[in-house]
Amino acid sequence: MTEMTIEEYEKLEPIFTLKYKNVEVLYNVPNRQTLWRAESLNSKEPDTLAWIDNFDAEDVLFDVGANVGMYSIWAAATKKCSVVAFEPEAQNYAILNKNIGLNNLRESTIAYPVALSDGTGFGDLHLSDFVIGGSCHTFGEALDHRLQPRKSWLRQGSFSTTIDRIISSKSVPFPTQIKIDVDGIEHKVIEGAKKTLKDDRVRSILVELNTNLSIHNNLIKSLERKGFRLWRETLDISIRKKGEFKGVGNHIFQRT
């Protein structure tokens, strides 16, 4: 076993670099999970990258459930837009901020360590594991992505608010693009954004939905009534066809 001093250990900073045209995008990858996220960025969700590619420098992205910031950082670095990211899990939030600093995005990107839902208040964030880059954590109730009860690996104290409440505080710019990926309670996030979604400044929404859940399928009709059109042409590549997450995939809605 090789020994190292604490000073040597502190200097370790594994970085994964991706390129987009003439832009280098850097990600801190302290474990296998974050390395996998970086290595698979171009193949895991091509629909998300295509969606982001339509952004411009005037856009403001709300990234709800940002994890370590894979898409927040990509959007801010490659499209020069502003980003407001929300990630309540402690370890993910730390790496998210690390990635903001690595890419010199301090002026355009800010992250908040809060959960977004349909209400405001303190509560428990139920963790599925305690791994940097991990996912499937839920605020308020210990549920899996099927909204079925599950046992928490850990209850982390957290705070939740709504998109409408954030907008009314006037502490962040108004979003033109919204990405929601919170592994099950997406319907609560949208419920907490009723007023915001009526505003024509919101040009599009990308939300991960579980097509096996009626409460998620109802969101499609609800968003269409609010003036959004679903990009049905992307569903075939987005929705998983097998495995534990069969039927889960990104749904992109464009303001008509």
C-alpha positions in Angstrom: 0.0 0.0 0.0 1.4 3.4 -1.0 1.4 6.0 1.7 1.0 9.7 1.1 1.0 12.8 3.3 -2.1 14.8 3.9 -0.5 17.6 1.9 -0.1 15.2 -1.1 -3.7 14.0 -0.7 -5.0 17.5 -0.7 -3.3 18.2 -4.0 -5.3 15.4 -5.7 -7.9 16.9 -8.0 -8.9 14.4 -10.7 -10.4 16.4 -13.6 -12.2 15.1 -16.7 -12.2 17.4 -19.8 -14.8 17.5 -22.5 -14.6 19.7 -25.6 -17.3 21.5 -27.5 -16.1 23.3 -30.6 -13.3 25.5 -29.1 -14.6 25.3 -25.5 -13.1 23.0 -22.9 -15.5 22.0 -20.1 -14.0 20.6 -16.9 -15.5 18.3 -14.3 -14.1 17.3 -11.0 -14.4 13.5 -10.8 -13.5 12.3 -7.3 -15.0 8.9 -7.6 -16.2 6.3 -10.1 -19.8 7.6 -10.1 -18.8 11.1 -11.2 -16.3 9.8 -13.7 -19.1 7.7 -15.2 -21.3 10.8 -15.4 -18.5 12.7 -17.3 -17.6 9.9 -19.6 -21.2 9.3 -20.6 -22.3 12.9 -20.9 -22.4 12.8 -24.7 -24.3 9.4 -24.9 -26.5 9.3 -21.8 -29.0 12.0 -22.7 -28.4 13.2 -26.3 -31.8 14.9 -26.2 -30.8 17.1 -23.3 -27.6 18.2 -25.1 -29.6 18.9 -28.2 -32.1 21.0 -26.1 -29.3 23.0 -24.6 -27.7 23.5 -28.0 -30.7 25.7 -28.8 -29.9 28.1 -25.9 -28.2 31.5 -26.4 -26.4 33.9 -24.2 -29.6 35.7 -23.2 -31.1 32.5 -21.7 -31.5 31.8 -18.0 -31.6 28.1 -17.1 -33.1 26.8 -13.9 -31.6 23.4 -13.3 -33.7 21.6 -10.7 -32.0 18.6 -9.3 -28.6 19.6 -10.7 -26.6 16.8 -9.0 -22.9 17.6 -9.5 -23.8 20.1 -12.3 -23.2 18.1 -15.5 -25.8 20.0 -17.5 -25.6 23.3 -15.6 -21.9 23.5 -16.3 -22.3 22.4 -19.9 -25.0 25.0 -20.6 -23.1 27.9 -19.0 -19.7 27.0 -20.5 -20.8 26.2 -24.1 -23.8 28.6 -24.6 -22.6 31.4 -22.3 -26.0 31.6 -20.7 -26.9 32.2 -17.0 -27.7 29.3 -14.8 -29.4 28.9 -11.4 -28.9 25.4 -10.1 -30.7 23.7 -7.2 -29.2 20.7 -5.5 -30.0 19.8 -1.9 -27.7 16.7 -1.4 -24.6 17.9 0.5 -21.8 16.0 -1.4 -23.3 16.7 -4.8 -23.7 20.4 -3.9 -20.0 20.7 -3.0 -18.9 19.2 -6.3 -21.4 21.3 -8.2 -19.8 24.4 -6.7 -16.3 23.0 -7.4 -17.2 22.6 -11.1 -18.5 26.2 -11.2 -15.2 27.4 -10.0 -13.1 25.1 -12.2 -14.8 26.6 -15.3 -14.6 30.2 -14.1 -18.4 30.5 -14.2 -18.7 32.4 -10.9 -20.4 35.4 -12.6 -22.9 33.4 -14.7 -23.8 30.5 -12.5 -25.0 30.2 -8.9 -26.1 27.1 -7.0 -28.5 26.9 -4.1 -28.5 23.9 -1.6 -32.3 23.6 -1.5 -34.9 21.2 -2.7 -37.7 22.4 -4.9 -41.2 21.1 -4.4 -44.8 22.4 -3.9 -44.3 23.9 -0.5 -41.8 25.8 1.7 -40.3 24.6 4.9 -37.7 22.4 6.6 -37.8 18.7 6.1 -35.9 15.5 5.5 -34.0 14.7 2.3 -34.2 10.9 2.1 -30.9 9.6 0.5 -30.8 6.4 -1.5 -27.1 6.2 -0.7 -24.2 8.4 0.3 -22.1 8.5 -2.8 -20.8 11.6 -4.6 -22.8 11.8 -7.8 -25.5 9.6 -6.5 -29.2 10.2 -7.3 -32.8 9.0 -6.5 -33.0 11.1 -3.3 -36.4 12.5 -2.4 -37.5 15.4 -0.2 -40.3 15.0 2.3 -41.0 11.3 1.9 -38.9 8.2 1.5 -40.0 7.2 -2.0 -38.4 5.6 -5.0 -38.8 6.8 -8.7 -42.1 4.8 -8.8 -43.3 6.8 -5.8 -43.3 3.6 -3.8 -42.1 3.6 -0.1 -38.5 2.7 0.4 -36.0 2.8 3.3 -33.7 5.7 3.5 -30.0 5.2 3.7 -29.8 8.5 5.6 -32.1 11.4 6.4 -30.3 14.7 5.6 -31.8 17.8 7.1 -32.9 20.1 4.2 -35.1 22.9 3.2 -37.6 23.1 0.4 -39.2 26.0 -1.5 -41.1 26.5 -4.7 -40.1 28.1 -8.0 -42.9 30.7 -7.6 -41.6 31.6 -4.2 -38.1 32.0 -5.6 -39.3 34.2 -8.4 -41.3 36.4 -6.1 -38.2 37.0 -3.9 -36.6 38.7 -6.9 -33.2 37.3 -5.8 -32.5 35.4 -9.1 -33.2 36.2 -12.8 -36.4 34.9 -14.3 -35.9 31.6 -16.1 -36.3 31.2 -19.8 -35.5 27.5 -19.7 -36.3 25.0 -16.9 -34.9 21.5 -16.4 -36.5 19.3 -13.8 -35.0 15.9 -12.8 -35.8 15.0 -9.2 -36.4 11.2 -9.6 -40.1 11.0 -8.9 -41.6 14.2 -7.5 -41.5 16.3 -10.7 -45.2 16.9 -10.4 -44.7 18.7 -7.1 -42.0 20.9 -8.6 -44.4 21.9 -11.4 -47.2 22.4 -9.0 -45.0 24.9 -7.2 -44.3 26.8 -10.5 -47.9 27.5 -11.6 -47.6 31.2 -11.8 -44.1 31.1 -13.4 -45.2 28.7 -16.1 -48.0 31.1 -17.2 -45.3 33.7 -18.1 -44.4 33.7 -21.8 -40.7 34.3 -20.8 -40.5 30.6 -20.0 -39.7 29.3 -23.5 -39.2 25.6 -22.8 -39.2 22.9 -20.1 -37.3 19.6 -20.0 -38.7 17.3 -17.3 -38.0 13.7 -16.6 -41.3 11.8 -16.3 -42.2 8.2 -15.5 -44.8 7.2 -18.1 -46.0 4.4 -15.8 -47.4 7.0 -13.3 -50.8 8.6 -14.1 -49.8 11.6 -12.1 -46.8 12.2 -14.4 -48.9 11.5 -17.6 -51.4 14.1 -16.4 -48.5 16.7 -16.4 -48.3 16.4 -20.2 -51.9 17.6 -20.6 -51.5 20.2 -17.9 -48.4 21.7 -19.6 -50.1 21.7 -23.0 -53.0 23.6 -21.5 -50.5 26.2 -20.3 -49.4 26.7 -23.9 -46.5 24.2 -24.3 -46.1 21.7 -27.1 -44.4 18.3 -26.4 -41.5 17.4 -28.6 -42.9 13.9 -29.3 -40.1 13.3 -31.9 -37.5 13.0 -29.1 -39.5 10.5 -26.9 -38.3 7.4 -28.7 -34.6 8.0 -27.9 -35.4 9.4 -24.4 -37.7 6.8 -22.8 -35.9 3.8 -21.4 -37.1 0.5 -22.9 -35.9 -1.9 -20.3 -34.4 -2.2 -16.8 -35.4 -0.7 -13.5 -36.2 2.7 -15.1 -38.3 1.3 -18.0 -40.8 4.0 -19.1 -38.8 6.8 -17.6 -37.5 9.6 -19.9 -37.1 13.2 -20.6 -40.1 15.1 -22.0 -39.3 18.5 -23.7 -42.0 21.1 -24.0 -41.7 24.2 -26.1 -43.8 27.3 -25.7 -46.2 27.6 -28.7 
